Amino acid sequence: THLQRHCLFYRNDCVECCDQHPTGKMVINTELCALSEYRIYPGNGKLMIRRDGKPIWLGSSKTHSLTLQRKKAAKLVWTQAWRRLHKKGITETTTKKRTRRTGKVQRAVVGASLEDIKKKAAQKSELRTAAREAALKELKERKTANKAKSGTKGKGGKSKTGQAYQKVPKHMGGKGNRGGTQR
């Protein structure tokens, strides 16, 4: 019982009574202010019981008044809640967390297997450019061949189709034939 009475402010770290704690530092039992989150030392502050029965410690008459006015701590610049919200006072030692970068995984694309893709990546750029030029040449030759074929057929066929089908604008039907419902 003597230990309990004596260690109220020592929180069982009493050196005179017991040898359990080697530090010997005095630990003061402080409370935290519900609004400002500052420490409240013994003999200071008020203990207010809320309607729901929860006890709250308030450090000063200022915090008591603001609590009664139902002010939000996060909107008061001097409170710890505001500082936490706006990232104030964070020391430089706590650096950003390093994000793990996931390793790149190659997948086969539709029309090309993974082996083909790897072969193409391994090829030298000169080989790839030569292959591209050859493919372009082939395409051009095909186009010219197609034009030559369609050029002879197209001239005769176009005149017939041009005369047979003639586009007529929709509104050219006369004044009474506008469409829609009659009144």
Disulfide bonds with the S-S distance in Angstrom:
none
